[in-house]
Amino acid sequence: TYIQPDEEDNGILQTIQHGEMMHNNDKNNPFKFSFSNRQLHAEEIDTWNLMNIACDDLKVGAMALMCGNMGKPYEAFLALTENMEIPLVNWDLSPVLPAEETRNLLVIIRN
C-alpha cells in the first residue's frame, strides 16, 4: 500500500493488517498474504519518484498495488498497473458502472 501522512490515522492500515491476519490464520488457505506499506512523504509524491518507488516494489515481488485517491499520484499508479497488468486496489473512489470504466485490473473498495 501507499499512503500519504494524512491517511495514517483513518484506520486503513489497521483494516488491511486485520484482513491479512485473518486470511493467514485460516489453515485452509493454500497461500499466505504478505502486506507491506510505504508512507509517501511530500518529496516522494511527484510522478517520477513515485514510479521509481513502485517499480522497485514490483521488482521485489509485489503482486498488486493499493492506494487511495491521491490525484496525480493515483493517475500514475493507474497507468503503471494498466501497463504492467497488475491489480490496483483503491479504497477511496466510489464504485462506477462497468460501462463507465473500461479498466480490467481496478478494484474499488468502500466501507
N, C-alpha and C positions, 0 to 999 in steps of 0.2 A: 504494500500500500504506500501511497504517497500522500502526506497530509501537510497542510500549512499550519503555522503556530496557532492560528485562531480556531482550528478544528480539534485541537488536542483535548479539550475539556468536554466535548459533547458526546462522549460515550462510544464513538466509532470504534476505537481500538479495543475497548473492553468487549464490545459486542462481537467483533471478529475473533478475538482471542478466545472468547467463550465458545463460539461455534467450532473453532479449531480443536479445543479441548474435548468438547462433546463428541465430535467425529472421531478423534484419535483414541478416545477411551472406549469406543464401541469395538469390541473384539471381532465383530462380524464384518467390519470394513476391510477389504483386501489391500488398501493402501492408506497411508497417513498423509496429512497435510503438514506442511512446514510454512509458517507465516513469518514474514519479516516486514518491518515498517521503516520508512525513511521519512523523517520530518524535513521538509524543504524550508530552507531559510531564504530570506529575501533575495540574496545574491544568486541563488540557485534556480530561481523561477523563470529566468529568461530561457527562451526556446533552445538555444544551443547547449547550455549547461544541462538542461533537463533531458535532452535527447542523449547526451553522453551518459548521464546517470542511469537512465532507463536501459540503454544498450549494455552498460556494464552489468546491470542486474540480470538482463537476459542472457548474457554470456556465462553467468554462473548458475543458470538453470531456472530462472523464473518462468513459470508457465502461464501466468495471467497477470494483468496489472489492475490495481484497484485505486480509485481516486474519487474525489468529489468534483463538483463543478468549479474549476479554478480559472475560467476564462481562457486566455491564450494557452496556458499550460495544459488545460483539458483538451483543447484542439490539437495540440502537439501529441498528446498521448493517443488520441483518437486516430490521428494519421499514422502513427507508429504501429498501433495494433492492427489497423486495417492492412497496412503494407506487409507486416510480418505474420499476419493471420493468426493472432493470438487473442484471447478474450480480454475485453476491458469491462470491468465491473464498476459502475458509477452509483454511489449512494446518495446523490443529491437530486438528479434530474427527475422530473415527473415522467411516468410511462408515456410512450407515444404509440399511436396506432401503427401496425406494421406497414400500412400503405404510405405513411408519412416518413418512415425511416427505412432506408434500404441497406443498412449495415447488418451483416450476418453475425458479427462477433461482439456485439454490445449487449450487456446485461445491465438493467437498471433496477435497483432495489430501493424500496422506501419502507419506512416503518410506520 
